[in-house]
Every structure is written in C-alpha cells, then in structure tokens.
Amino acid sequence: MPDLDPDLFGPDQPCFGCSPHHPIGFHLRFAREGDEVVTRFVPGEQYQGPPGIMHGGLVATLADEIAAWAVIGLLDRFGFTASMQLKLRRPVRVGVEVEGRGRIVHDTPRTAQVGVRLLQGGAETLIGELTFAILNRAGAERLLGGPLPEAWRRFARE
C-alpha cells in the first residue's frame, strides 16, 4: 500500500489535516487502496468536544481532509471544498483508531464529488459526500489572494 506524500505541497505547507509539521494538526498520512484513498487516525484528548468524544467540527474536518486527498490521490488534482453533506451516525471516540475512506463519486474537469466514510471498530461513524471545485491556476490565485505556491501548480486544472 504506497503512501501518498504530504510533502507533495512542499515541506512548509501549512495544512491542519496533513502537514507533518503543524503544531496541533492531525498529521494524517494517506494511501491508495484500489479506487479509494485511506487513512488511519487515533484522535487524542485535545480533539474532544464532550468528554471522550471527538468534537463534531473536527470530525467534519477529518472527512474534508480525506475527501481532499481522494481528489489529489485519485485524480492528481487539487480542489477547494465547495459543499459538504455529512451524517454522523455514531460518536467518534477519542483514543480509538478511526479508518477514513474516500472515493470519487463523479468528476468533471471543474468539479469532483467525493464519498467519504469513517469507521471505528468496524462500525460506520460518518458518511458523507463533498464537492470540490477544481480551479485553474488563475482561479486558485484569486481564491488564495496571491500566487499559487510552485509545488501546488501541477495540481491546478489546465
């Protein structure tokens, strides 16, 4: 199972979800398994909302990061989150490994719809579908308010 490299976006990339150097981030690593991108993550106590349960907003952040890496790892593109439809089926417990899976449901040159599932102890805790806008370099630079970093340029739509 080959890992997808979070340093694709440069060693100083600031992402909360996947930067290996973010001081409070998730530090996620991803791999391709067939037509899915997969990660495993053990949420620590610092990610709690209610005692023993991962904060719902951070669960959504986890789902968003999995979907983003599905676009990167399966389409060789980078997208910006445009919409999320998530259903929390069970609480995500801290201290227990979460398996996250993302797959492309539908894509066009300008958008990608990604299905995401989170499982803990074999039970589904979240299902969702996220839509990403796949921008060209000029569009990404407008959104970012400045130049697209060199390491990111190869992922922009032509």
C-alpha positions as CSV (number, residue, x, y, z in Angstrom):
1,M,0.0,0.0,0.0
2,P,2.0,3.0,-1.2
3,D,1.7,6.1,0.8
4,L,0.8,9.5,-0.7
5,D,3.4,12.0,0.3
6,P,2.2,15.1,2.3
7,D,5.3,16.9,1.2
8,L,3.9,17.0,-2.4
9,F,2.9,20.5,-1.5
10,G,6.3,21.5,-0.1
11,P,8.0,20.8,3.3
12,D,6.5,24.0,4.8
13,Q,2.9,23.5,3.7
14,P,0.5,24.7,6.4
15,C,-2.4,22.2,6.2
16,F,-4.0,21.4,9.6
17,G,-5.0,17.9,8.3
18,C,-1.9,16.6,6.7
19,S,1.2,18.8,7.4
20,P,3.7,16.6,9.3
21,H,4.9,19.8,11.0
22,H,1.6,21.5,12.0
23,P,1.9,22.0,15.8
24,I,-1.7,20.9,16.6
25,G,-2.8,19.3,13.3
26,F,-3.9,15.8,12.6
27,H,-0.7,14.8,10.8
28,L,-2.6,12.4,8.5
29,R,-1.0,10.1,6.0
30,F,-2.9,8.6,3.1
31,A,-2.6,5.6,0.8
32,R,-4.4,4.3,-2.2
33,E,-6.3,1.1,-1.9
34,G,-8.0,0.3,-5.2
35,D,-10.4,3.1,-6.1
36,E,-10.2,4.6,-2.6
37,V,-7.8,6.7,-0.5
38,V,-7.5,5.5,3.1
39,T,-6.1,7.0,6.3
40,R,-6.0,5.8,9.9
41,F,-6.0,8.2,12.8
42,V,-6.3,8.0,16.6
43,P,-8.0,11.2,17.9
44,G,-6.3,12.4,21.0
45,E,-7.9,14.1,24.0
46,Q,-7.0,17.5,22.6
47,Y,-9.7,16.9,19.9
48,Q,-12.6,16.3,22.4
49,G,-15.9,18.1,22.5
50,P,-17.9,16.2,25.1
51,P,-15.7,14.1,27.3
52,G,-14.4,11.1,25.4
53,I,-15.9,12.1,22.1
54,M,-14.2,13.9,19.2
55,H,-15.6,17.4,18.5
56,G,-18.1,17.2,15.7
57,G,-16.5,20.1,13.8
58,L,-13.2,18.3,13.9
59,V,-14.9,15.1,12.7
60,A,-16.1,17.2,9.7
61,T,-12.5,18.4,9.3
62,L,-11.3,14.9,9.1
63,A,-13.9,14.0,6.5
64,D,-12.9,17.1,4.5
65,E,-9.3,16.1,4.5
66,I,-10.0,12.6,3.4
67,A,-12.1,13.9,0.5
68,A,-9.3,16.4,-0.5
69,W,-6.8,13.6,-0.6
70,A,-9.1,11.5,-2.7
71,V,-9.1,14.3,-5.3
72,I,-5.3,14.5,-5.0
73,G,-4.5,10.8,-4.9
74,L,-7.1,9.6,-7.4
75,L,-7.4,12.5,-9.9
76,D,-4.0,14.1,-9.5
77,R,-5.7,17.4,-8.9
78,F,-6.2,19.8,-6.0
79,G,-9.7,21.0,-5.1
80,F,-11.2,23.6,-2.9
81,T,-14.2,22.5,-0.7
82,A,-17.4,23.8,-2.2
83,S,-20.0,21.8,-0.2
84,M,-20.4,19.1,2.4
85,Q,-23.2,16.8,3.2
86,L,-22.3,14.8,6.3
87,K,-24.2,12.4,8.5
88,L,-22.8,11.5,11.9
89,R,-24.1,8.0,12.7
90,R,-22.2,7.4,15.9
91,P,-19.9,9.4,18.1
92,V,-16.2,9.2,17.2
93,R,-14.4,8.2,20.4
94,V,-11.0,9.6,21.4
95,G,-8.2,7.1,21.8
96,V,-9.7,4.7,19.3
97,E,-8.4,4.3,15.8
98,V,-10.6,5.7,13.0
99,E,-10.3,4.4,9.5
100,G,-11.3,7.0,6.9
101,R,-12.1,6.1,3.2
102,G,-12.7,8.4,0.3
103,R,-13.6,7.6,-3.3
104,I,-14.6,9.7,-6.3
105,V,-18.3,9.5,-7.0
106,H,-18.4,11.8,-10.0
107,D,-16.0,14.2,-11.6
108,T,-15.8,16.7,-14.4
109,P,-12.9,19.0,-15.4
110,R,-14.2,21.6,-12.9
111,T,-15.7,19.6,-10.0
112,A,-15.2,16.4,-8.1
113,Q,-17.8,14.7,-5.9
114,V,-16.3,12.5,-3.2
115,G,-17.9,9.9,-1.0
116,V,-16.4,9.6,2.5
117,R,-16.8,7.1,5.3
118,L,-15.4,7.0,8.7
119,L,-15.3,3.7,10.6
120,Q,-14.3,2.9,14.2
121,G,-14.2,-0.6,15.5
122,G,-15.8,-1.7,12.2
123,A,-18.9,0.5,12.8
124,E,-19.7,3.4,10.5
125,T,-19.5,6.7,12.4
126,L,-19.9,9.1,9.4
127,I,-21.0,9.0,5.8
128,G,-20.9,12.0,3.5
129,E,-20.4,13.5,0.2
130,L,-18.3,16.5,-0.5
131,T,-18.0,18.6,-3.7
132,F,-14.7,20.2,-4.6
133,A,-14.1,23.0,-7.1
134,I,-11.1,22.2,-9.4
135,L,-9.6,25.5,-10.3
136,N,-7.1,26.6,-12.8
137,R,-4.0,28.5,-11.7
138,A,-5.6,31.9,-12.1
139,G,-8.7,30.9,-10.2
140,A,-6.7,29.4,-7.4
141,E,-4.6,32.5,-7.1
142,R,-7.8,34.7,-6.9
143,L,-9.1,32.5,-4.2
144,L,-5.8,32.4,-2.3
145,G,-5.3,36.2,-2.7
146,G,-1.8,35.6,-4.0
147,P,0.5,33.4,-6.1
148,L,-0.1,29.7,-6.1
149,P,2.9,28.0,-4.5
150,E,5.2,26.3,-7.0
151,A,4.7,22.8,-5.5
152,W,0.9,23.2,-6.0
153,R,0.9,24.3,-9.6
154,R,1.0,20.8,-11.2
155,F,-2.4,20.0,-9.5
156,A,-4.2,23.0,-11.0
157,R,-6.7,22.5,-13.8
158,E,-5.4,23.4,-17.3
